[in-house]
Amino acid sequence: MAYARQESRPVLEDLFALDRRLADAVRQASEPIIAQMKLAWWRDRFAQDRGDWPKGEPLLARLAAWDADVSRLATLVDGWEGLLAEGPLTEGAIFAFAEGRADAWALAARALDAGDSGTPREAAQAWSCADLAQHCSEPVDAQRVRDVARARLSGTGERLPGALRPMAVLGALGRRSLRTGRPILSGPADFLAAVRAGMLGS
């Protein structure tokens, strides 16, 4: 967020706050059904007109101010829910998760009126896969995530406009992590790549 323009910060902070809330629902639940119930609450909100959203939830109030179709944030919820399936991670679940984040990032870009000057979809997918691989409890799942990403992503990022520089940073770090198999920001070269992406947009 150090590279975010002042006028872009509110939307980007909302985006990452929502993602963290959904991540916490999945990570902290003692049973999958509990996580599914928490995720269903968010999905139900995004299925409603924002004027009907319940009062008292600060994050919902902030999302309601977006100049974009916030109903499309439901795909981010779906992506997180797909990770709750029993057994090894499937290619479908991995890419649904990456696509859910990509949809959310693209929506945030539209809310910032930056959607026509650069798309953050590939950056979102790269970061999502690297982030997911880093947090897999089973090495075989982590490797499957990296294999899926390498097969389905181009590995090169489009330069993003100034309003989306934080997304450019995460995309660059994600691509490096997928190439090397190392965790995000695990060495000095990763830090330099983040600085470069923050300054140049790719």
ROGU-246487 format. One record per residue (C-alpha): x, y, z; residue number from 1. Coordinates in Angstrom, 2 decimals, decimal comma. Last residue first. Example, Ala and Ser with C-alpha at 12.3 -4.5 7.8 and 13.67 -1.06 7.14 Angstrom:
13,67/-1,06/7,14/2
12,30/-4,50/7,80/1
//
This chain:
5,24/-4,13/-13,81/202
3,90/-0,73/-12,70/201
7,16/1,19/-12,92/200
7,74/2,42/-9,36/199
5,84/-0,20/-7,40/198
6,98/-2,92/-9,78/197
10,61/-1,91/-9,27/196
10,22/-1,75/-5,50/195
8,61/-5,20/-5,43/194
11,38/-6,63/-7,62/193
13,97/-5,16/-5,24/192
12,25/-6,85/-2,30/191
12,21/-10,14/-4,16/190
15,93/-9,83/-4,89/189
16,57/-9,40/-1,16/188
15,02/-12,79/-0,35/187
11,88/-14,60/0,84/186
9,39/-11,96/-0,23/185
6,80/-14,52/-1,40/184
7,71/-18,09/-0,51/183
10,12/-19,96/-2,80/182
9,13/-22,15/-5,76/181
11,38/-20,05/-7,97/180
9,06/-19,32/-10,88/179
5,85/-19,30/-8,83/178
7,42/-17,01/-6,23/177
8,66/-14,60/-8,90/176
5,21/-14,45/-10,52/175
3,56/-13,77/-7,18/174
5,99/-11,02/-6,30/173
5,35/-9,27/-9,61/172
1,58/-9,63/-9,18/171
1,70/-8,28/-5,63/170
3,66/-5,21/-6,73/169
1,42/-4,59/-9,75/168
-1,64/-4,81/-7,49/167
-0,16/-2,15/-5,20/166
0,46/-0,04/-8,35/165
-3,20/-0,02/-9,41/164
-3,92/3,72/-9,44/163
-0,57/4,30/-11,13/162
-1,49/2,28/-14,19/161
-0,58/-1,39/-14,62/160
2,07/-2,80/-16,93/159
0,96/-6,19/-18,19/158
2,54/-9,13/-16,43/157
4,44/-12,03/-17,87/156
4,16/-15,58/-16,56/155
1,49/-16,46/-19,11/154
-0,70/-18,29/-16,63/153
-2,37/-21,65/-17,20/152
0,40/-24,23/-17,10/151
2,65/-22,41/-14,62/150
-0,32/-21,71/-12,35/149
-1,53/-25,30/-12,40/148
1,97/-26,59/-11,62/147
2,37/-24,08/-8,78/146
-0,95/-25,12/-7,24/145
-0,07/-28,80/-7,61/144
3,25/-28,18/-5,87/143
1,52/-26,61/-2,90/142
-0,98/-29,47/-2,74/141
1,84/-32,05/-2,70/140
3,61/-30,06/0,02/139
0,57/-30,39/2,31/138
-0,36/-27,54/4,66/137
-0,89/-25,15/1,77/136
-0,16/-21,54/2,76/135
2,66/-20,76/0,33/134
0,85/-22,48/-2,52/133
-2,20/-20,28/-1,92/132
-0,16/-17,08/-1,92/131
1,66/-18,07/-5,10/130
-1,63/-18,99/-6,78/129
-3,36/-15,80/-5,68/128
-0,40/-13,60/-6,61/127
-0,29/-14,97/-10,13/126
-4,07/-14,80/-10,57/125
-4,30/-11,23/-9,27/124
-1,45/-10,04/-11,48/123
-3,09/-11,72/-14,48/122
-6,41/-10,00/-13,73/121
-5,03/-6,53/-12,99/120
-6,14/-5,03/-16,31/119
-4,64/-1,80/-17,55/118
-5,93/1,53/-18,83/117
-9,57/0,57/-19,38/116
-10,28/-0,64/-15,84/115
-8,74/2,34/-14,06/114
-11,93/4,16/-13,10/113
-11,15/3,41/-9,44/112
-14,38/1,42/-9,10/111
-13,43/-0,25/-12,39/110
-10,08/-1,29/-10,94/109
-11,87/-2,59/-7,84/108
-14,05/-4,75/-10,10/107
-10,97/-6,11/-11,85/106
-9,43/-6,95/-8,47/105
-12,59/-8,77/-7,38/104
-12,79/-10,72/-10,64/103
-9,11/-11,67/-10,34/102
-9,66/-12,83/-6,76/101
-12,44/-15,12/-7,83/100
-10,42/-16,27/-10,84/99
-7,52/-17,35/-8,62/98
-9,88/-19,29/-6,34/97
-11,66/-20,84/-9,31/96
-8,22/-21,75/-10,65/95
-7,26/-23,72/-7,58/94
-10,69/-25,31/-7,15/93
-10,75/-26,52/-10,75/92
-7,20/-27,85/-10,60/91
-8,19/-29,90/-7,59/90
-6,84/-29,51/-4,08/89
-6,46/-32,87/-2,38/88
-9,35/-34,22/-0,30/87
-12,35/-32,49/1,20/86
-13,69/-29,29/-0,32/85
-13,05/-26,14/1,73/84
-10,90/-24,46/-0,92/83
-13,95/-23,99/-3,14/82
-15,42/-21,69/-0,49/81
-12,65/-19,17/-1,03/80
-13,35/-18,97/-4,75/79
-17,09/-18,73/-4,20/78
-16,61/-15,74/-1,90/77
-14,48/-14,01/-4,53/76
-17,18/-14,81/-7,09/75
-19,71/-13,03/-4,86/74
-17,77/-9,80/-5,38/73
-19,76/-9,46/-8,60/72
-22,70/-8,07/-6,63/71
-20,50/-5,01/-6,05/70
-21,38/-3,60/-9,47/69
-19,10/-0,56/-9,42/68
-18,85/2,98/-8,06/67
-17,99/1,69/-4,62/66
-19,83/3,35/-1,71/65
-21,60/0,16/-0,67/64
-18,19/-1,43/-0,12/63
-17,52/1,07/2,68/62
-20,82/0,35/4,43/61
-20,25/-3,36/4,03/60
-16,87/-3,00/5,73/59
-18,35/-1,02/8,61/58
-21,03/-3,63/9,44/57
-23,63/-1,81/11,58/56
-26,43/-1,54/9,05/55
-27,74/-4,50/7,13/54
-27,57/-4,34/3,34/53
-30,84/-3,44/1,65/52
-29,48/-0,42/-0,22/51
-26,69/-2,66/-1,53/50
-29,28/-4,63/-3,47/49
-28,92/-8,18/-2,29/48
-26,95/-11,04/-3,87/47
-23,74/-9,51/-2,50/46
-25,18/-9,73/1,00/45
-26,18/-13,36/0,52/44
-22,65/-14,24/-0,56/43
-21,28/-12,57/2,56/42
-23,54/-14,58/4,85/41
-22,81/-17,73/2,84/40
-19,11/-17,30/3,62/39
-19,81/-17,38/7,34/38
-22,05/-20,43/6,96/37
-19,47/-22,20/4,79/36
-16,77/-21,56/7,39/35
-18,93/-23,14/10,07/34
-19,72/-26,10/7,81/33
-16,00/-26,65/7,18/32
-15,41/-27,29/10,91/31
-13,05/-25,58/13,37/30
-13,27/-22,34/11,42/29
-10,22/-20,09/11,68/28
-8,71/-20,53/8,25/27
-11,83/-20,36/6,08/26
-13,54/-17,45/7,84/25
-10,18/-15,74/8,24/24
-9,62/-15,89/4,49/23
-13,05/-14,37/3,88/22
-12,32/-11,50/6,24/21
-8,85/-11,05/4,75/20
-10,28/-10,80/1,22/19
-12,79/-8,22/2,41/18
-10,03/-6,14/4,02/17
-7,93/-6,43/0,85/16
-10,69/-4,97/-1,31/15
-11,67/-2,31/1,23/14
-8,05/-1,15/1,51/13
-7,84/-0,98/-2,27/12
-11,04/1,08/-2,48/11
-9,95/3,51/0,25/10
-6,33/3,81/-0,98/9
-6,95/4,89/-4,55/8
-7,30/8,63/-3,87/7
-4,08/8,67/-1,87/6
-2,17/6,86/-4,59/5
-1,00/3,44/-3,56/4
2,73/2,69/-3,58/3
3,03/2,30/0,21/2
0,00/0,00/0,00/1
//
